[in-house]
Amino acid sequence: MRSRLLVVLGITGLLGIDAPSRAQEAAWAFTPPHRPALPKVHDVGWPANPIDTFILARLEAERLTASPRADRLTLLRRVTVDLTGLPPTLAEQEAFLSDTSANAYGKVVDRLLASPRYGERWASHWLDLVRYAETDGFKADEHRANAYRYRDYVIAAFNADLPYDRFIRQQLAGDELEPENPQALIATGFNRLWPDEYNAANLEQRRQEILDDVTDVSGQVFLGLTMGCARCHDHKFDPILQTDYYRWQAFFAPMQPHDDLPTAPAQEVQEYRRQLAAWENATADLRKEMAALVATKRAEGRKTALGKFRQEIQQAVLMPENQRTLYQKQIAALAEKQLRRAEQEAPNKLPADQKKRYQELEKQLAARQPSRPKALPVAMAVRDMGPQAPPTYLLAGGDWQKPRQELQPGFPEFLPHASADIPETGRATTGRRTALARWLTRPEHPLTARVRVNRLWQHHFGRGIVGTPSDFGSQGEPPTHAELLDWLAVDFVEHGWSEKYLHKLMVTSAAYCQSSQVDLPNQDRGQAMDPENRLLWHAHRRRLEGEAIRDAMLFLAGHLNPRMQGPSARPELPERISTYAWKPDPRPADRQRRSVYVLAKRNMRYPLFDAFDLPDMHNSCARRTQTTTAPQALLLLNGELAWEQARRWSEELQRRCPEDERSRIALAYRSAWGRPATDEEIRLARAFLQRPGAALADFCQALWNTNEFLYVD
């Protein structure tokens, strides 16, 4: 590590970059975290827990003053949105205001962490990170029918407070570590989320692009490092060698996608297979005649599709499977997807008389369908191709056509425990991903806990302790409170990698509970020397994401469908978009499920989400950008969703306050903003409603467009 770091320091010095000190700071992240002693502070009454002593020590050192505690309703809305993504109900507001016990706020936090809405909220952040989508991307953008099971796994894991170390192990190697656990098989869908150009002709290049994608994303997600910079050459700034990159990639080299792994219990699978065999036996004559009718056209389609590949690929496909190399097996598997699709076109290419007979047989087979057992749920997962792995080479310039020396799986040399001990699994798998998962989840690992703690901190405080959450290297931002991050990382591991424990620690801190106002007395110095609030002398004000905006509108209108899990929702789209994106669900209630369940289509994002900065789903997104654009206002002012939910909300307000306009207005303000309206605000609303043609729905829609609705203080 030391020699490589000196090279980095020398390069940055020659380039005239003011980076040596930064590179030295980055090296802090490459050593195991330790639990530092709590710093001494003068204002011993301010800290609510150890987090605050670190924050206050920095503030006192810079002669800055922490902001006062936010008022109760502001704090309630903040923590409710943070932990569940939804606004607090009127009943929840009243209950909190009336609870005078010392632990009133702590009870709110416990309630929110126990809510199933918590998992839905925090799954959204994780799905950004792993570039979750339910379609392939590229030109075809084919649908992935079972991708949603991975999303549901993440939601369930967060709700169950699955320890983060096991969460990692299941996603990287659940098929090896917990082969009898259906949820662990679904978890390996993490390794299947790459964009996929299934109809690519150059399959060797496509295989390499997939491996590069998995290598890059796993490094960003778990290590918080830009591993991809070392694909073509040694990293120019961090001590990541090109050999490190391909040794890391070797852990994934034997991996094969599987779309047919049953997620039902073994006994249920056995019974299904018995019933299916009986059905197949009863329909054998029909299916045999159908297969005979299309046999010639299937062979022709397969031959034509095979002909578009290079000779080496054709050879891999035509070679008997037991004679293929491991590499050829992977290439043949990629080709097979295209060949099967070509074969499926055979019935449409039959002569008229044969096509008529085939359709008659199809009808007869359809009549037998009720006796066929219902298909078992299957996962979009991975498994190794066997106990051996294809070779991994260092590629000159990252080019698959320029292999250099062969490399074995291993960990970055600059991190502790650089040798990879591959376990014997006793099964048809290499055990490579198991070794990677176990190394990442060692309690003393320098990066795993730090990176995860920093991601949670970012979502609660508006900015990570390391402001570049997927780049802990020398080109990332230095930590604002390195000792605090170390303290939290050690505490996280010592509390069983429990994320709910960590959430509660963060949101019950005095730092989190501060007011977001920046124009209070004694705050001039803070605005002058720390305008970006890196030292946390006040709370950050944050805008809702597009998903949270949609959920809040549905929630206030009383039409948010709380149903969890299952195939994704397909809400209404403008007609010109719906023709090529998706048709809405037949049942209106299914269209009104939470936004985390909306179909995640790479090439056509839901318009409201797109306008409010939804990531593109092709790349890992650690921190969303935040823009202010005209389409955002237009969608909230003129969009069909905003208008329809405003109308429904006005009906709900009329139902609850049928006789009293003032009460309706007050209820609307309180529900949308999480606080009572002032007399002046109510007067302005009543004056607006007295205008010719004005309706309560117009007032409701106006509230969608206010900063107090769109932002959380």
C-alpha angles and dihedrals in degrees: 000000000000096000093047091049091051089054090052091049091049093050094049090049092052091049090054092242117150089230114112092091090045092051089051090050090050090055086068088073092054095062123075114272119250131198107251123205115265110263121244117253133187098218097062092169096064104064114089093184138353093284089069096055090062092045094046094046090059093045092050091047089056093041091243125147124226116234121251120265115280116252117266099259093046090051092046093053092046097052094039092054092042095052102032107016091233133100120253116262122240089252091053090050092051093045092053093047092050095047105095096173119122091243098047093119093044090055090053090053092049091050092051094047089052092051118103085226088071093068092048092052097047094040087064091061092049093047089056088054097051093041091240116195138154097221134061100240121214117089099313096043091191119198119254102215098199102033090104090071089071090052090050090048091055092049092049092046093054093045091051090047090235104195109261094234091057090043088059094045094051093050096047099037112001091134090058101037101037106018093160094052111090091199091056090053090051089049091063085070082091085079092052102057098096119122105258130208093194093177096054114135098209098067096171089059091044091053090051092048090053092050091047091051093051091045093050096045096045089051092050096044101045105021099031089226134126095239091163090073088072096054094097102023142351111301108270095218111016125058092252112130124206087241088057089057096053094039086056089047091053089070088067099037097098094046119122126190117241124190097176107059107133115232095196124103115278094251091053091049091051092051091047091053091050092052092044091052089053092050092047090051091051092050098037095112093051094047093044092055091046091050091049092052094055099033095100095045091046090053091047092049092048092049093049092049092047091052094067091066127086118264093257091056093047089051092052091051096045095045116097108262094239090057097050122103116238089256091051090051091058093047091048090051091054090049093047092066090061094042093053091052090053090050091052090064091064098097090056092055098053121117113262097260093047091044090054091052092046091053090050090053090047090057092049090050091048089055088059093049096094089066093052112099116252111264116258120243110263133195133229094233145136139244133177116261090237143307091304129064132215113249121272118213135191103248119217106236089354090286115146089210092061107061118173127177121355114247133203123219114279145144128258108286094227092061125076120267096028096174116089115219106199110209123227105244100185088222138088093282136089099233090224097124089047089058091050093048093049093049092050092051098049106129091234096048108137098223115021100077094033092054094048094046089050092053092053091046090053094056093047099041101030094244134048123246079241101043093209100059096187096041116062089158131103094280093054124085117278116247117267092209108020095168092051091052090050092048091050093045092054092043091050092055093043090055092057096267088288112170094191089057089052093047092053093048091053101043094045093054119110088235091061093045095056123118117260093220114118100184098070124122116281093022099103092096092052092052091048101047103025108028092156090055094232091153092052101237087155138013119272120247110226136189122232117252118244090258092053091047091054092045092050092051092050091043095052091045089055094240104103107126108220095199111133134209130003133088115344127272120251109203124192118289131190107279096246090054097041092062092071104019110048141312113244120255111273092232112066091213090061090056090056100061121124116291094247086069096051111116108271103219114177098209097041118036120192103271098236092049091046092052091050095054106270108177117253093248092227095091136036110268115202096170126018121229116238119217134174111217141160095248089063092059092041093054092050094044101038107013119119093229094053093046096045094049091046089054092049092046091052089053090052091050091049090051094050097042105025098162108031122067093186091055091050091052093046091049091050093052093045093049096045100040102028093233138078117270120244121243089253092054091050091048091053092049093050091049089052092051091052092062116106111272095008116137135188089251089060090054090048091051090049088057090056086063099050122105091232089062096042097042134055117216 
